Amino acid sequence: MTVVLIDILKALVLGIIEGLTEWLPISSTGHMILADEFIRLNVSPAFKEMFLVVIQLGAIMAVVVLYFHKLNPFSPKKTAGQKRETVDLWLKVLAACIPAGIIGILFNDQIDKIFYNYQTVAVTLILYGVLFILIENRNRNKRPAVRNFSQLTYKTALFIGIFQVLALIPGTSRSGATIVGAMLIGTSRSIAAEFTFFLAIPVMFGASLIKMLKFGFAFTPAEGMILATGMITAFIVSVFAIKFLMGYIKKHDFKAFGYYRIVLGVVVVLYFLLAGK
């Protein structure tokens, strides 16, 4: 019982990390790799692999709850025109998911085998940190070309989706890659962030479903409690993380996240070098 309680507490911490880092453009994978060095669940490798993906469902539900009205094409509070706009938004989201969906299905195992290491994570953390700073400096005093979703074309959505492919490489950050791509083509910070949130819904639901089917649904009571703890915690923390990010970018740019990524990348390198790994 003591072992189970400790693992539930570990799942709680991992849920907090997931809820924070999934939406802030600072790489959940990079943080999870570091966390795994100190927080090791007493579970099978297969369950752990599934757990680290499926707790993202908790994070996703935060987007669904917070943006339910905006994403619901059947809302009785919307006019016929607004319902068409909502359907159009979903079609753009699905279009943007196509590139990552195809590459992920075809090459996910190879990508993990080649790139899932601390060296890659450190490089991508630093690289995208620098990109955030450079793009913000380039866009300084420029009026964004895309300031609402009606101005977001299918071509633009597909372009952002291509950047999401880069997030298949660990350490890139799915939100970081798509926000960078969106801002490169002149999308406002708020639209870039919200579109990134919406893109996560089909992507993470799909990834979680695949992992659940692969693992099976035969959880032990302890595994069920660990998974539920991680998901619920990720949901609660994600609600606050999303609200914080949307409030923050109304007054600030993304450069602080860029500097954070660079520092974290250096920390990852130093830790694993000093640990001799």
N, C-alpha and C positions, 0 to 999 in steps of 0.2 A: 504493500500500500504506500509505503514511504517513497519507493522508487517511482510509482505512478504519479504521486503528488509532485515530486521534483520535476518529472517530465512535463506535467501540466504547467508548472511555473515556467519551464523553459519554452513551452509552446506559447505562453503568454508574452514572453519577451520577444520571441520570433514574430509573433503577430503584430506587436508594436513596431518592430523594424520594418515589416512588410507594409503596414499601413502608412508609415511615413515615407518610405523610399519608393513606393510604387508610383506615387503621384508627383512628388518633387523630382525634378530632373537630375537625380544624383546617383542613379543606378542601384536598384534593389539587389541585383546579383553581386555587385561589389561588396555591399554591406553584408549580404548573407554569407559570402565566402569568409569574410572576417569573423562574423558571428559564429560560424561553424567551427572555428578554431577554439572557441571558448564555451560554446553551448552545444553539447553533443547529446542529441536525443537517444535514449536507450531503446531504440526500435530497429527493425530490420532495414537494410539498405533500400529495399523496394518500397517500404512504407515511407521512409524519409524522402525519397525522390518524389513520390506522389504528394506527400504533405506540403513540400516546398512550392509545388505548383498549385495545388487545390486551395490553399489558404488565400490565394489570390481571388477566389470567388467571393470571399468576405469583402475584400477591397472593392471588387466590381459592384457588389450590391450597394455600396455607398453612392456610386455614380447613379445607379438606377433610382435610388430613393431621392437623392438631391435633385436630379434632373427629370424626374418622372413625368411631370407635366410637359416639359419642353420636348421630351422624346416620345410622348404618347400621341400617335396620330388619331386616336379614337376619342380624345378628350371632349366631353360635351361642352366644355368652356371655350373651345376653339371654333373659329369660323371655318367655313369650307376652304377658304384660301389658306388659312393657317394650317389646316390638316394636310393640304397638298404640299405646303412648305416642309412640314415634318416628314412626310413620306420621301420628299426629295432629299432631305438631309440624311435619312437612313440609306437611301440609294448611294449617296456620295460616300458614306461610311463604308458600305459594302464594297464599293469600287476601290476604295483606298486599301481595303483588306486583301484584295486579290494578290498583289505581288508577294507579300509576306506569307500568305497562305500557301501559294504554290511552292515557293522556295523552302518554306518550313517543312512542308509535307515531304518534299523530295530529298532534302539535304540536312534535316535537323540532327540526325545521329552523327553525321560526318562533321557538322559544324561544332557540335559539343565535343567530339573527340579531338578535333584540331585546336579549338580555341578556348575550351573551358579550362583555363589555368590562370594563375595569378598574374603572369606576365602580360597576357592579353588584356585582362581586366584593368591592370594599372595603366597600360598604354591608352586604352579607350577612355578611361576616366579622365586622363590628362588631356588627350586630344580634343574631346568634346567640351572640356572645360575651357580650353583655349578658343574653340570655335564660338562658344557662347559670348566670350568677351569680345572677339573680333566682330561678330555679327551685330552685337549691341552698339559697338563703336561705329560701325558702318551705318547703322540705321538711326543714329542719333539725329534728332531734329527732322527726321523724315516722316511724312504722313503715311501710315500704312495703306496699301492699295485695297486690302480686304479687311473691312471693319465689321461685317456682319455675314451670316451664313448665306444670305441670298447672293452675295458677291463671290462666294466660293464656288468656282466652276468644277465640273467633273474632271477636267484636265488638271486643275490645281489639286484636287483631292487625290488623284492618282499619283501626282508628283510627291505629295506628302506620304502616300502609301509606299512609294519606292524607298523613301528614307526609313520607313518602318522596317524594311528588310535588313537594314544595317543593325537594327536592335537585336537581331538573332545572334550577333556576336556578343558574348558576355561582357558586361561592364559598360556597354554603350548607353543603356537606359532607353527603354522603349519611348517613354515620354520625352527624354532628352533628344533622341534622334528625330522624332516627328515634330517637336517644337522647333528644332534647328531648321529642318526642312521647310516648315511653314513660314518661319520668319525670313528665310532666304528669298522667298518669293513675295515678300511684302505683306504677310498676314499679321494682323495685330496680335499682341501678346495674349489677350483674353480669348480671341478666336482660336489661336494656335493651341492654347492650353485646353479649352473645352473640346475642340475636335479630337485632341489626343485622348481625353477622357472617353469620348464616345467610341473611338476606334478600339479601345481596350475591351469593350463589352463583347463583341463577337470573337475577338482574338482569345481572350482569357476563358470565355465559356468553352470555346472549342478545345483549347489546350487542356483545360481541367477535365473535360469529358473524356478526352483521349487517355489521360493518365488514370482516371477512375476506372475506365473500362479495362485498361491494361492491368491494373492492380486487382480489380474485382471489388465487390462490395462486402466482402466477408471480413469486416473489422472485428477485432476483439473489443470488449468494453473499454479497455484502457486506450486502445488506438482511437476509438470513437470519441472519447473525452479529449484526447490530445488534439485531434483534428478540429473538433467543435470549438475548443478553446482558441486555437490559432485563427480560425475563420471569424469568430465573433469579435475577437480583439482587433483583427485587421479591419473589420467593418467599422467599429467604433472610432479607431484611430484615423481611418481614411476619411471619415466625415469631417473631422477637424483639420486634417491635412489639406483636403480639397478647398475647404472654406478659407484656410490660411493662405494658400497659394493664390486663389482668385482675389483675395483682398490685398495681398502683398504686391502683385503685379499691376495693380491700379495706380500705385504710387512709386514703384521701383522697377528696375529692369532685372534681367536674369544674370547679371555679371557676378553677383554674390554666389550663386550656385556654381558658376564657372570656377571661381577661386576655390570654393569648397571641394569641387571635383579634383582639381589639381593637387590640393593638399592631401586628399584621401588617396589619390593615386600614388603619391610619394610614400605615404604611410604604408600602403599595401606592399610596395617594393621593399622598403626598409624592414618591415616585419618579417616577411618571408625570407629575405636574405640573412637577417640576424638569426632566424630560427633554423637556418640551414636547410630549407625545403625547396 
